[in-house]
Amino acid sequence: MALRPEQMQAHLRQGQLAPVYLLGGDEPLQLQEAADALRDTARQQGYTERNVFNVDASFDWGQLQAAGANMSLFGDRRLLELRMPGGKPGQAGARALTEWCKTTPDDTLLLILCGRLEAAQRRAAWFRAIDRAGQTLLVWPLGLPQLQSWIRRRMQAAELQPQAGAAELLAERSEGNLLAASQEIEKLRLLHGAGPISTRNVTEAVADSARHDVFGLAEAAFSGQPARLLRIARHLQAEAAEPVLALWALAAGVRAAARMRNGQAAREALQQNRVFGDLASAVERGARRHSRAQWDTLLLRAAAVDRVIKGARPGRAWTELINLGLTISGNPVVQEEV
């Protein structure tokens, strides 16, 4: 049965999970949030064991069949996650998925994640078998009217009250990129708190990131590029950018890196901390630069910088931010005056 993205939460609240789900499309934020919501619900319902399979040209589909036949090590319910980016299982995969849907195990939930599926793929026997046995959710890029409605709902969920034209302006500025729109909404919440948001607020916040933005600053830190970090920081200062936004980007990366060094999968750590794009790649590469204990120390240091920004502790906000970024980059130089 087909679900729309906006129906996912209501479906999960009903409590009865289907035995198999396929989530596909080329809009990463909606896919990520639908998958996270499904994982959380499954965990609450006792699916505490999770196995991930990455499908490539050499993938052995017998692994899926064996996983379905084997009992859980601890007698728990299991979530099997099948990541199939191309959406083409091949002949062996098509047979395996079709057979799985005929006799789905009682203690196992199968989640299939894939990219955009063309019409021919959606007509394939394996896809139709999944649609009959479980739930399929396909996401598509939103047109401007749909994007405006999505942004309005997202702002309201963040306790923001978009005034006339605010959601429409943000939709135009984010150019249909939901990740960018989501990050701008978080930025507005950080800058203005709960309450009304005007078109002027949107214009000022989005213009802040037009050239050298806070994500570029964080990317330079995690990529080990101190000179670039300093150039971007000076530009942000000259543009009177809010230091709380720069700290937000740096702290998100530090939290993700700390979790990775603590054994969490990179993909999960980055998604949970809302680190995307080039910054995500930089954080994943840079996580090994410091030990787990050092990342934990940097988390404490980020909290101290937050207190400086809020005036609860003496210090220069941008000096503290740059020094935090330099430490993340592995550079021993400490800036005294900024």
N, C-alpha and C positions, 0 to 999 in steps of 0.2 A: 504494500500500500504506500502511496506517495504522500510525503509530508512536505509542507512549505517551511522555510526557516522560522517564520513567526509562529508556527504551530508547535514547535519542538518543546517549549517549556510546558505548555498545556498538556501535551502528550505524556511527558515524563511525570507530571503531577498526578496522572491517573493511576500510577503505581504498577501497572502491569507491563513489564518490558517484553518486547518481541524477542524471539530467539536469534534474529539476525538483523543487522542494520547496515545499510550502505550509504555513506555520506560522500558526495562528489561535487565537483565544480571548480571554478577558477577564481573564487572570491575567498581568500585565505582567512579573513577575520570571521566571517560567518561559519565557515567550516570548523575552525578552531573552537569557537564558542559552542557550537552544537556538539562537537566531540567531547569537550570538557564537561558539558552538562550531562551527557550520557554516561561518561565515566563516573562522575560524582554520584549519580543516581544508582548506577550499578554497584558501586562500593557500599552505598547505604543499604542496598538490598542483599548484601552478603557475597557479592562477587569480589572477593578479596585477593584472589590469585590472578595475575595478569601476565600474559605472554604476548610478545610482539614479533611479528614476522614481516620482513621486508622483501617484497616480491621484485625480483629482477630477472634477467634472462636465464640465470642459472638456478633459479629457485626450484626446490624439490617440493612439489605439491603433496607428496606423501607425508611431509611434516604436518600439514594441516589434518590429514586423515588420521595420522597417528595421535595427534593431540586430542582429537575428538574421541578416539577409542580408549585412550589412557585415562585412568582415574586420577583425580587431583591428589597431590602428595599428602595434603592435610585434610582431605574431605571437604574442602571449601568449594564454593561456586567459582567458576573461572571466567575471565574475560579474555578472549583471543582477539588480538588486534592485527589485522592484515592490511599492511600499507602497500598499495598498488598504484603508484603515481600515474602510470600511463593508462590505467583503466583497461588494459588488454591482458587477460589472464592466459591467452593461448588455448590450444586444444586441451592440454592436460588440466589447466586451471579451470576451464569452463566445465569439464566433466566433474572435477573435484567439488566445485561450488554447487553445481546442480545436484550432485549426490548428497552433499551436506544438507541442502534444503529439503530433501525428501525425508530425512530422519535426523532432525536436530537434537543433539544431546540435551537432556533435561537440566544438567548442572552447568551448561556452558553458553555464554553469550558471544556471538561472533560480530565484530565491528570491522567493516571494510572501509578504508579511506582511499579515495582516488581523486584524480584530477577531473577535468572536464570530460564528459562522455558525449560523444557524437551520437546522432540519431541512430546510426547503424548499431552502435554498441548498446543503446537502450532497447533495441529490438531483439538483441541476442537472447538465446534461450537461457543462458546463465543469469542474465539480469532479470528476466521475467520470472525465473524461479525464485530469486531473492525477493522480488516485489510481492510475490504470492505468499511466501513463507514469513516475511518480516516487514520491514519499513525501509523505504528509500527516501533520501532527502538530497535534492540537487539544488545547488545555489548558482545564481547567475549575477553578473554585474547589474547594478541597479540603474535604471534610467533616472533622469533628474527629478521628476515628481516623486518617485519611490524613495530616492535618496533623501529628499527633503523630509519626507515623513519619518524615515529611519533616524535621521539626525534629531528631529524634534523629540521622538520617543527616547532616544539615547540621552539627550540633554535633560529631559524630565526625570529619567532614572538616576541621573547624577545630581538631582535636586536643583537644576538650573531651570529658569523660567524664560524661554526665548521670547523676546519681544518681536513685534512686527518686522519681518524681513531678516531676522538673525539666522534662523535655520536655513533660509534660502541662500543667504550670502555665504554661509559656511559650505553649503553644498557646491556652490559655484567655485569657491576657492580650493576645495579639496579635490575637485575634478573627478568625482566618482570613486576616489580611493578611500575605502572604508577604514583602512588602518590609519591613514592620515587624518580623516575626520574624527576617529575615535581619540587619537592623541591630542588633537586640537581641543576636543571637549574636556579631556582631562586637564589640559593646560588652563582652560577657562575656569574650571572648578578650583584649581590651585590658586589662580590669580585673584578671583573674585568671590570665592566661597559660594554657598547656596544663595539663590535669589535670582533676580532679573538679569538677563543678558541682552545688551543692545547690539545693533549693527556696528556701532563704534567699538564696542568691546571686541567683537569678532575681528574687525579690521585691524585693530592694534595688535591683537594676539597672533593672528595669522601672519601679519607683516613681519613680526619678530623673527620668523624663521625663513625669510625670503632668501638669504644668502648663506651666511655662516650661522647655522643654528645650534641649539644645545645638543642635538644628537650628533652633529659633527664634532663638537667638543668632546663628548664621551667616546666617540669612535676613535679620535686621535689618542685619547688616554689609553684605551684598551689595545690599540694597535701599536703602542710603544713609540709614539711620534711626539715627543715633547715640544719641538719647535713649532709644529703645526698647532698643537694644543694652545701654545701661548699666542699665536697669531689669531686664532679664533676667539680666544678669551678677550683679547684687546678689542677685537671688532664688536663683540657682544657688549662689552663695557661702553664703547663709544656710542652704540645704539641704545644704551640705557636698558638693556635686557634685564629681566628679573632674575636675580641669582637663584631664587627658589626653583626655577625651571631647569637651570644647569645642574643643580644638586639632584633634582628628580631623575634626570637622565643618568647621571653618574651612579647614584644609589641603586637604581634598578639593575644596572650592570653588575655592581658589586654583589648584590643579593643573588643574582643568577650565577655568578662565578663561584660564590661561596657554596651554593647548593651543588654545583657541578663537582667541586672538590670534595664535597661530602658524599659523593657517589650517585647523585641524581642524574638521570639522562639529560644531555644538553638540551634536546628539543623541549622536554618538559620544563626544565628550569627557565629557559628563555621565554616560553609561552606564559608560564605562571607569573613572570615578572614583567610581561608585556614589552619584551625587548624584540624588535623586529628588524628586518632589512640588513643594511650594511653594519649597523651597530651589533646585531645579533652575531654576525660572522666574526666581528672583532672581539666580542666578549668570549665567544667559544675558543678562539685562538689564544686570547690573552689569559684565560683562566689558569693556565699552567705556570704563568709567570710567578705566582705567589702560592704559598702553602695554604691549606685550609685555615690554620690558625691566623695567618697574615690577612686573609680575606675577612675573617671574623673581626680582627682588629680594625680593618678598614671600615667595616659596618659601624663600629662604635665611633670611629672618627667622623663618618658621614653624619651621625646623629649629633656630634659636637658642632659640626659646621651648621647644621640646621638651627641649633641654639644661637649661634652667632648671627645668622641671617635674621632671626626673630628678635634679636636684641636681648636675649636672655643670658648672653655670655659676651665678654669683651672680645674685640677682634675686628678685622676687615673682611667682609664677606667674600669679595673676589680673591683676596690673598689666600684665604682658607680654601676656597674652591680650587684655585690653581694648584696649590700645594697638594691637595687631595688627588687631583688629576695627575700631577707629576709622580706621586707615589704609586698610583695605579700603573703608570707607564713604565715603572721600574727605573725612573731617573732620580738620582740622588740630590739634584739641585733643588734648593728651597728658595722660593721667591720671598724676599723680605718686604718689598714695597710694590704695590700694583696700582 
